[in-house]
Amino acid sequence: MIKVFWIIAYPMAKGLDYLLGMHSHQRIQHKDFANFLTGGSQTMKNSEKLLLTSILELRTKRVPEVMIPLKDLYMLSLADRLTSSKIKEINEKDYSYILVYK
């Protein structure tokens, strides 16, 4: 299937490169991309901008800055029974995930 599309797409891409001109393969720097995101880009939603900005910031962060201490995690033992009171407690905590240990 890929070979069939390659037979069609490759000549078409070469023809477009000839007509429109070759593009330079220039990489954008992280700081330039971050500036683009924080600027007035109208094509992306704010949630998308926030996600991409956070990904770029991960490059400079250290593990202790993003980790949650073990004592602050909500965990359940594998032996714990899921009673209605336990389920109510879990719903009140409003965590996105719960660790289960053995």
N, CA, C and O atoms as CSV, one atom per row, in Angstrom:
chain,resi,resn,atom,element,x,y,z
A,1,MET,N,N,0.820,-1.185,0.000
A,1,MET,CA,C,0.000,0.000,0.000
A,1,MET,C,C,0.873,1.261,0.000
A,1,MET,O,O,0.581,2.234,-0.695
A,2,ILE,N,N,1.949,1.221,0.795
A,2,ILE,CA,C,2.846,2.367,0.862
A,2,ILE,C,C,3.523,2.602,-0.493
A,2,ILE,O,O,3.704,3.743,-0.919
A,3,LYS,N,N,3.889,1.522,-1.149
A,3,LYS,CA,C,4.550,1.661,-2.453
A,3,LYS,C,C,3.626,2.300,-3.480
A,3,LYS,O,O,4.076,3.085,-4.315
A,4,VAL,N,N,2.346,1.972,-3.424
A,4,VAL,CA,C,1.390,2.557,-4.362
A,4,VAL,C,C,1.301,4.069,-4.138
A,4,VAL,O,O,1.353,4.850,-5.088
A,5,PHE,N,N,1.167,4.472,-2.865
A,5,PHE,CA,C,1.087,5.900,-2.572
A,5,PHE,C,C,2.409,6.605,-2.867
A,5,PHE,O,O,2.411,7.766,-3.277
A,6,TRP,N,N,3.531,5.918,-2.663
A,6,TRP,CA,C,4.820,6.521,-2.946
A,6,TRP,C,C,4.949,6.826,-4.429
A,6,TRP,O,O,5.482,7.868,-4.810
A,7,ILE,N,N,4.464,5.924,-5.260
A,7,ILE,CA,C,4.533,6.109,-6.714
A,7,ILE,C,C,3.758,7.361,-7.119
A,7,ILE,O,O,4.135,8.046,-8.070
A,8,ILE,N,N,2.679,7.660,-6.401
A,8,ILE,CA,C,1.873,8.839,-6.715
A,8,ILE,C,C,2.440,10.093,-6.041
A,8,ILE,O,O,2.555,11.146,-6.668
A,9,ALA,N,N,2.791,9.967,-4.763
A,9,ALA,CA,C,3.159,11.139,-3.970
A,9,ALA,C,C,4.539,11.691,-4.320
A,9,ALA,O,O,4.712,12.909,-4.352
A,10,TYR,N,N,5.517,10.839,-4.582
A,10,TYR,CA,C,6.876,11.308,-4.828
A,10,TYR,C,C,6.969,12.207,-6.061
A,10,TYR,O,O,7.525,13.302,-5.965
A,11,PRO,N,N,6.447,11.786,-7.217
A,11,PRO,CA,C,6.508,12.688,-8.376
A,11,PRO,C,C,5.721,13.978,-8.158
A,11,PRO,O,O,6.120,15.046,-8.622
A,12,MET,N,N,4.597,13.865,-7.446
A,12,MET,CA,C,3.800,15.054,-7.168
A,12,MET,C,C,4.587,16.027,-6.286
A,12,MET,O,O,4.559,17.234,-6.526
A,13,ALA,N,N,5.282,15.524,-5.280
A,13,ALA,CA,C,6.081,16.372,-4.392
A,13,ALA,C,C,7.228,17.021,-5.163
A,13,ALA,O,O,7.517,18.201,-4.968
A,14,LYS,N,N,7.879,16.259,-6.031
A,14,LYS,CA,C,8.970,16.828,-6.836
A,14,LYS,C,C,8.450,17.923,-7.760
A,14,LYS,O,O,9.097,18.956,-7.932
A,15,GLY,N,N,7.285,17.696,-8.352
A,15,GLY,CA,C,6.694,18.700,-9.229
A,15,GLY,C,C,6.335,19.967,-8.471
A,15,GLY,O,O,6.572,21.071,-8.962
A,16,LEU,N,N,5.769,19.822,-7.285
A,16,LEU,CA,C,5.433,20.990,-6.474
A,16,LEU,C,C,6.683,21.727,-6.022
A,16,LEU,O,O,6.697,22.957,-5.978
A,17,ASP,N,N,7.737,20.986,-5.686
A,17,ASP,CA,C,9.000,21.633,-5.329
A,17,ASP,C,C,9.545,22.447,-6.500
A,17,ASP,O,O,10.082,23.539,-6.316
A,18,TYR,N,N,9.399,21.904,-7.692
A,18,TYR,CA,C,9.882,22.621,-8.879
A,18,TYR,C,C,9.061,23.884,-9.118
A,18,TYR,O,O,9.616,24.946,-9.403
A,19,LEU,N,N,7.737,23.768,-9.002
A,19,LEU,CA,C,6.863,24.912,-9.265
A,19,LEU,C,C,6.914,25.969,-8.169
A,19,LEU,O,O,6.957,27.166,-8.455
A,20,LEU,N,N,6.910,25.523,-6.912
A,20,LEU,CA,C,6.829,26.457,-5.792
A,20,LEU,C,C,8.186,26.826,-5.214
A,20,LEU,O,O,8.301,27.786,-4.452
A,21,GLY,N,N,9.195,26.079,-5.566
A,21,GLY,CA,C,10.532,26.345,-5.034
A,21,GLY,C,C,10.830,25.427,-3.861
A,21,GLY,O,O,9.939,25.058,-3.097
A,22,MET,N,N,12.073,25.074,-3.736
A,22,MET,CA,C,12.507,24.198,-2.646
A,22,MET,C,C,12.459,24.967,-1.331
A,22,MET,O,O,12.733,26.166,-1.290
A,23,HIS,N,N,12.117,24.282,-0.287
A,23,HIS,CA,C,12.099,24.878,1.036
A,23,HIS,C,C,13.403,24.553,1.753
A,23,HIS,O,O,13.940,23.452,1.632
A,24,SER,N,N,13.891,25.515,2.489
A,24,SER,CA,C,15.093,25.234,3.268
A,24,SER,C,C,14.682,24.447,4.511
A,24,SER,O,O,13.644,24.723,5.113
A,25,HIS,N,N,15.474,23.501,4.877
A,25,HIS,CA,C,15.188,22.669,6.045
A,25,HIS,C,C,15.849,23.298,7.259
A,25,HIS,O,O,16.900,22.851,7.717
A,26,GLN,N,N,15.221,24.327,7.761
A,26,GLN,CA,C,15.776,25.071,8.876
A,26,GLN,C,C,14.995,24.715,10.142
A,26,GLN,O,O,13.764,24.742,10.145
A,27,ARG,N,N,15.701,24.388,11.196
A,27,ARG,CA,C,15.047,24.043,12.450
A,27,ARG,C,C,14.783,25.293,13.266
A,27,ARG,O,O,15.585,26.226,13.297
A,28,ILE,N,N,13.642,25.283,13.920
A,28,ILE,CA,C,13.307,26.398,14.794
A,28,ILE,C,C,13.883,26.111,16.181
A,28,ILE,O,O,13.848,24.972,16.647
A,29,GLN,N,N,14.396,27.115,16.821
A,29,GLN,CA,C,14.970,26.969,18.155
A,29,GLN,C,C,13.855,26.942,19.197
A,29,GLN,O,O,12.772,27.480,18.969
A,30,HIS,N,N,14.124,26.317,20.338
A,30,HIS,CA,C,13.119,26.196,21.400
A,30,HIS,C,C,12.619,27.558,21.867
A,30,HIS,O,O,11.417,27.757,22.045
A,31,LYS,N,N,13.532,28.480,22.061
A,31,LYS,CA,C,13.119,29.798,22.559
A,31,LYS,C,C,12.259,30.525,21.536
A,31,LYS,O,O,11.327,31.237,21.911
A,32,ASP,N,N,12.559,30.357,20.234
A,32,ASP,CA,C,11.743,30.980,19.191
A,32,ASP,C,C,10.344,30.382,19.159
A,32,ASP,O,O,9.358,31.098,18.983
A,33,PHE,N,N,10.263,29.054,19.333
A,33,PHE,CA,C,8.969,28.388,19.349
A,33,PHE,C,C,8.167,28.811,20.581
A,33,PHE,O,O,6.956,29.019,20.493
A,34,ALA,N,N,8.834,28.937,21.719
A,34,ALA,CA,C,8.165,29.387,22.941
A,34,ALA,C,C,7.647,30.813,22.764
A,34,ALA,O,O,6.541,31.131,23.200
A,35,ASN,N,N,8.435,31.661,22.131
A,35,ASN,CA,C,7.985,33.031,21.854
A,35,ASN,C,C,6.781,33.044,20.921
A,35,ASN,O,O,5.869,33.856,21.081
A,36,PHE,N,N,6.783,32.145,19.952
A,36,PHE,CA,C,5.647,32.024,19.041
A,36,PHE,C,C,4.389,31.620,19.806
A,36,PHE,O,O,3.303,32.146,19.562
A,37,LEU,N,N,4.554,30.670,20.742
A,37,LEU,CA,C,3.396,30.199,21.509
A,37,LEU,C,C,2.845,31.266,22.434
A,37,LEU,O,O,1.630,31.408,22.571
A,38,THR,N,N,3.731,32.015,23.070
A,38,THR,CA,C,3.263,33.043,23.998
A,38,THR,C,C,2.782,34.284,23.269
A,38,THR,O,O,2.090,35.124,23.845
A,39,GLY,N,N,3.146,34.396,22.009
A,39,GLY,CA,C,2.701,35.543,21.213
A,39,GLY,C,C,1.256,35.387,20.784
A,39,GLY,O,O,0.494,34.645,21.403
A,40,GLY,N,N,0.894,36.061,19.765
A,40,GLY,CA,C,-0.496,36.106,19.333
A,40,GLY,C,C,-0.872,35.072,18.296
A,40,GLY,O,O,-1.523,35.415,17.308
A,41,SER,N,N,-0.491,33.829,18.478
A,41,SER,CA,C,-0.875,32.789,17.532
A,41,SER,C,C,-2.373,32.538,17.638
A,41,SER,O,O,-2.864,32.085,18.671
A,42,GLN,N,N,-3.084,32.833,16.575
A,42,GLN,CA,C,-4.540,32.701,16.578
A,42,GLN,C,C,-5.004,31.313,16.139
A,42,GLN,O,O,-6.189,30.999,16.245
A,43,THR,N,N,-4.092,30.486,15.652
A,43,THR,CA,C,-4.499,29.198,15.100
A,43,THR,C,C,-4.617,28.109,16.159
A,43,THR,O,O,-5.175,27.048,15.881
A,44,MET,N,N,-4.110,28.342,17.352
A,44,MET,CA,C,-4.160,27.328,18.402
A,44,MET,C,C,-5.016,27.782,19.569
A,44,MET,O,O,-5.117,28.970,19.875
A,45,LYS,N,N,-5.630,26.795,20.210
A,45,LYS,CA,C,-6.395,27.080,21.423
A,45,LYS,C,C,-5.420,27.332,22.567
A,45,LYS,O,O,-4.259,26.927,22.501
A,46,ASN,N,N,-5.891,27.998,23.611
A,46,ASN,CA,C,-5.036,28.274,24.764
A,46,ASN,C,C,-4.573,26.991,25.433
A,46,ASN,O,O,-3.439,26.918,25.907
A,47,SER,N,N,-5.440,25.969,25.482
A,47,SER,CA,C,-5.044,24.699,26.106
A,47,SER,C,C,-3.913,24.040,25.322
A,47,SER,O,O,-3.027,23.427,25.917
A,48,GLU,N,N,-3.932,24.159,23.993
A,48,GLU,CA,C,-2.862,23.600,23.172
A,48,GLU,C,C,-1.562,24.359,23.390
A,48,GLU,O,O,-0.491,23.758,23.472
A,49,LYS,N,N,-1.658,25.680,23.485
A,49,LYS,CA,C,-0.466,26.499,23.741
A,49,LYS,C,C,0.137,26.146,25.097
A,49,LYS,O,O,1.354,26.018,25.230
A,50,LEU,N,N,-0.728,25.990,26.106
A,50,LEU,CA,C,-0.252,25.645,27.448
A,50,LEU,C,C,0.444,24.288,27.451
A,50,LEU,O,O,1.488,24.124,28.083
A,51,LEU,N,N,-0.128,23.320,26.750
A,51,LEU,CA,C,0.469,21.988,26.685
A,51,LEU,C,C,1.848,22.040,26.035
A,51,LEU,O,O,2.801,21.472,26.568
A,52,LEU,N,N,1.966,22.706,24.905
A,52,LEU,CA,C,3.250,22.781,24.210
A,52,LEU,C,C,4.283,23.577,25.006
A,52,LEU,O,O,5.461,23.221,25.020
A,53,THR,N,N,3.854,24.642,25.663
A,53,THR,CA,C,4.767,25.418,26.492
A,53,THR,C,C,5.271,24.585,27.658
A,53,THR,O,O,6.449,24.654,28.009
A,54,SER,N,N,4.383,23.794,28.264
A,54,SER,CA,C,4.779,22.933,29.382
A,54,SER,C,C,5.775,21.878,28.932
A,54,SER,O,O,6.713,21.552,29.659
A,55,ILE,N,N,5.572,21.347,27.736
A,55,ILE,CA,C,6.517,20.350,27.206
A,55,ILE,C,C,7.893,20.971,27.016
A,55,ILE,O,O,8.906,20.347,27.330
A,56,LEU,N,N,7.934,22.195,26.505
A,56,LEU,CA,C,9.222,22.862,26.315
A,56,LEU,C,C,9.905,23.149,27.647
A,56,LEU,O,O,11.130,23.084,27.743
A,57,GLU,N,N,9.113,23.468,28.685
A,57,GLU,CA,C,9.684,23.760,29.999
A,57,GLU,C,C,10.240,22.510,30.674
A,57,GLU,O,O,11.116,22.610,31.532
A,58,LEU,N,N,9.740,21.336,30.295
A,58,LEU,CA,C,10.243,20.095,30.891
A,58,LEU,C,C,11.733,19.908,30.646
A,58,LEU,O,O,12.422,19.251,31.426
A,59,ARG,N,N,12.212,20.480,29.582
A,59,ARG,CA,C,13.632,20.345,29.234
A,59,ARG,C,C,14.544,20.953,30.293
A,59,ARG,O,O,15.670,20.493,30.481
A,60,THR,N,N,14.068,21.978,30.982
A,60,THR,CA,C,14.895,22.669,31.962
A,60,THR,C,C,14.595,22.252,33.398
A,60,THR,O,O,15.319,22.639,34.315
A,61,LYS,N,N,13.537,21.468,33.606
A,61,LYS,CA,C,13.170,21.078,34.967
A,61,LYS,C,C,13.916,19.831,35.401
A,61,LYS,O,O,14.317,19.000,34.586
A,62,ARG,N,N,14.086,19.729,36.698
A,62,ARG,CA,C,14.724,18.558,37.290
A,62,ARG,C,C,13.633,17.690,37.901
A,62,ARG,O,O,12.548,18.181,38.213
A,63,VAL,N,N,13.912,16.416,38.072
A,63,VAL,CA,C,12.925,15.463,38.573
A,63,VAL,C,C,12.344,15.874,39.928
A,63,VAL,O,O,11.127,15.794,40.091
A,64,PRO,N,N,13.133,16.304,40.901
A,64,PRO,CA,C,12.532,16.678,42.194
A,64,PRO,C,C,11.519,17.820,42.098
A,64,PRO,O,O,10.658,17.957,42.966
A,65,GLU,N,N,11.616,18.631,41.057
A,65,GLU,CA,C,10.674,19.737,40.903
A,65,GLU,C,C,9.282,19.279,40.489
A,65,GLU,O,O,8.298,19.958,40.785
A,66,VAL,N,N,9.182,18.145,39.812
A,66,VAL,CA,C,7.893,17.689,39.300
A,66,VAL,C,C,7.342,16.466,40.021
A,66,VAL,O,O,6.178,16.111,39.836
A,67,MET,N,N,8.155,15.828,40.830
A,67,MET,CA,C,7.700,14.632,41.551
A,67,MET,C,C,6.881,15.009,42.773
A,67,MET,O,O,7.103,16.046,43.399
A,68,ILE,N,N,5.927,14.143,43.098
A,68,ILE,CA,C,5.135,14.290,44.313
A,68,ILE,C,C,5.760,13.381,45.362
A,68,ILE,O,O,6.013,12.210,45.079
A,69,PRO,N,N,6.014,13.885,46.561
A,69,PRO,CA,C,6.594,13.029,47.601
A,69,PRO,C,C,5.681,11.835,47.911
A,69,PRO,O,O,4.456,11.948,47.868
A,70,LEU,N,N,6.282,10.725,48.214
A,70,LEU,CA,C,5.536,9.491,48.460
A,70,LEU,C,C,4.535,9.647,49.597
A,70,LEU,O,O,3.459,9.051,49.563
A,71,LYS,N,N,4.876,10.433,50.589
A,71,LYS,CA,C,3.973,10.609,51.731
A,71,LYS,C,C,2.712,11.393,51.359
A,71,LYS,O,O,1.713,11.333,52.077
A,72,ASP,N,N,2.751,12.131,50.238
A,72,ASP,CA,C,1.603,12.929,49.812
A,72,ASP,C,C,0.695,12.205,48.812
A,72,ASP,O,O,-0.356,12.727,48.438
A,73,LEU,N,N,1.092,11.018,48.385
A,73,LEU,CA,C,0.290,10.267,47.421
A,73,LEU,C,C,-0.868,9.560,48.119
A,73,LEU,O,O,-0.757,9.151,49.275
A,74,TYR,N,N,-1.965,9.424,47.407
A,74,TYR,CA,C,-3.087,8.646,47.922
A,74,TYR,C,C,-2.936,7.237,47.371
A,74,TYR,O,O,-2.944,7.028,46.158
A,75,MET,N,N,-2.799,6.268,48.277
A,75,MET,CA,C,-2.564,4.892,47.862
A,75,MET,C,C,-3.528,3.956,48.573
A,75,MET,O,O,-3.976,4.219,49.689
A,76,LEU,N,N,-3.831,2.866,47.899
A,76,LEU,CA,C,-4.648,1.808,48.474
A,76,LEU,C,C,-3.863,0.512,48.437
A,76,LEU,O,O,-3.109,0.244,47.501
A,77,SER,N,N,-4.054,-0.276,49.464
A,77,SER,CA,C,-3.447,-1.597,49.476
A,77,SER,C,C,-4.298,-2.527,48.616
A,77,SER,O,O,-5.508,-2.342,48.486
A,78,LEU,N,N,-3.651,-3.516,48.041
A,78,LEU,CA,C,-4.370,-4.512,47.257
A,78,LEU,C,C,-5.357,-5.279,48.129
A,78,LEU,O,O,-6.366,-5.787,47.638
A,79,ALA,N,N,-5.063,-5.361,49.422
A,79,ALA,CA,C,-5.923,-6.087,50.350
A,79,ALA,C,C,-7.134,-5.256,50.800
A,79,ALA,O,O,-8.076,-5.809,51.367
A,80,ASP,N,N,-7.122,-3.937,50.558
A,80,ASP,CA,C,-8.253,-3.090,50.957
A,80,ASP,C,C,-9.512,-3.475,50.196
A,80,ASP,O,O,-9.470,-3.803,49.010
A,81,ARG,N,N,-10.634,-3.429,50.907
A,81,ARG,CA,C,-11.923,-3.720,50.290
A,81,ARG,C,C,-12.570,-2.398,49.875
A,81,ARG,O,O,-12.486,-1.399,50.591
A,82,LEU,N,N,-13.203,-2.411,48.730
A,82,LEU,CA,C,-13.863,-1.209,48.240
A,82,LEU,C,C,-15.284,-1.145,48.796
A,82,LEU,O,O,-16.234,-1.615,48.170
A,83,THR,N,N,-15.403,-0.574,49.946
A,83,THR,CA,C,-16.708,-0.382,50.553
A,83,THR,C,C,-17.281,0.951,50.069
A,83,THR,O,O,-16.592,1.736,49.417
A,84,SER,N,N,-18.529,1.190,50.392
A,84,SER,CA,C,-19.146,2.446,49.965
A,84,SER,C,C,-18.459,3.646,50.615
A,84,SER,O,O,-18.339,4.703,49.995
A,85,SER,N,N,-18.009,3.486,51.861
A,85,SER,CA,C,-17.300,4.589,52.509
A,85,SER,C,C,-15.941,4.843,51.852
A,85,SER,O,O,-15.509,5.990,51.736
A,86,LYS,N,N,-15.268,3.768,51.421
A,86,LYS,CA,C,-13.976,3.914,50.736
A,86,LYS,C,C,-14.170,4.593,49.375
A,86,LYS,O,O,-13.372,5.449,48.994
A,87,ILE,N,N,-15.204,4.224,48.655
A,87,ILE,CA,C,-15.493,4.842,47.359
A,87,ILE,C,C,-15.842,6.314,47.544
A,87,ILE,O,O,-15.438,7.156,46.741
A,88,LYS,N,N,-16.588,6.625,48.596
A,88,LYS,CA,C,-16.919,8.017,48.886
A,88,LYS,C,C,-15.648,8.810,49.183
A,88,LYS,O,O,-15.494,9.945,48.730
A,89,GLU,N,N,-14.742,8.205,49.946
A,89,GLU,CA,C,-13.468,8.855,50.266
A,89,GLU,C,C,-12.653,9.110,49.001
A,89,GLU,O,O,-12.056,10.177,48.851
A,90,ILE,N,N,-12.626,8.141,48.096
A,90,ILE,CA,C,-11.888,8.282,46.837
A,90,ILE,C,C,-12.487,9.413,46.001
A,90,ILE,O,O,-11.753,10.218,45.428
A,91,ASN,N,N,-13.801,9.474,45.930
A,91,ASN,CA,C,-14.464,10.535,45.157
A,91,ASN,C,C,-14.201,11.909,45.755
A,91,ASN,O,O,-14.074,12.889,45.020
A,92,GLU,N,N,-14.116,11.994,47.075
A,92,GLU,CA,C,-13.852,13.275,47.728
A,92,GLU,C,C,-12.415,13.742,47.483
A,92,GLU,O,O,-12.159,14.945,47.424
A,93,LYS,N,N,-11.482,12.808,47.340
A,93,LYS,CA,C,-10.079,13.166,47.103
A,93,LYS,C,C,-9.896,13.806,45.731
A,93,LYS,O,O,-9.058,14.693,45.566
A,94,ASP,N,N,-10.678,13.360,44.743
A,94,ASP,CA,C,-10.663,13.939,43.397
A,94,ASP,C,C,-9.286,13.857,42.725
A,94,ASP,O,O,-8.858,14.798,42.058
A,95,TYR,N,N,-8.604,12.732,42.905
A,95,TYR,CA,C,-7.329,12.507,42.224
A,95,TYR,C,C,-7.576,11.935,40.839
A,95,TYR,O,O,-8.606,11.307,40.592
A,96,SER,N,N,-6.636,12.152,39.944
A,96,SER,CA,C,-6.783,11.604,38.603
A,96,SER,C,C,-6.400,10.125,38.556
A,96,SER,O,O,-6.844,9.402,37.664
A,97,TYR,N,N,-5.594,9.674,39.492
A,97,TYR,CA,C,-5.270,8.267,39.598
A,97,TYR,C,C,-4.935,7.921,41.039
A,97,TYR,O,O,-4.582,8.790,41.836
A,98,ILE,N,N,-5.050,6.644,41.356
A,98,ILE,CA,C,-4.772,6.165,42.699
A,98,ILE,C,C,-3.806,4.997,42.577
A,98,ILE,O,O,-4.028,4.074,41.795
A,99,LEU,N,N,-2.743,5.046,43.349
A,99,LEU,CA,C,-1.777,3.958,43.348
A,99,LEU,C,C,-2.293,2.802,44.183
A,99,LEU,O,O,-2.830,2.999,45.273
A,100,VAL,N,N,-2.127,1.592,43.660
A,100,VAL,CA,C,-2.495,0.394,44.403
A,100,VAL,C,C,-1.218,-0.405,44.595
A,100,VAL,O,O,-0.524,-0.742,43.636
A,101,TYR,N,N,-0.918,-0.703,45.868
A,101,TYR,CA,C,0.318,-1.442,46.168
A,101,TYR,C,C,-0.010,-2.790,46.784
A,101,TYR,O,O,-1.102,-3.011,47.310
A,102,LYS,N,N,0.956,-3.677,46.706
A,102,LYS,CA,C,0.787,-5.025,47.254
A,102,LYS,C,C,1.453,-5.127,48.595
A,102,LYS,O,O,1.422,-6.186,49.221
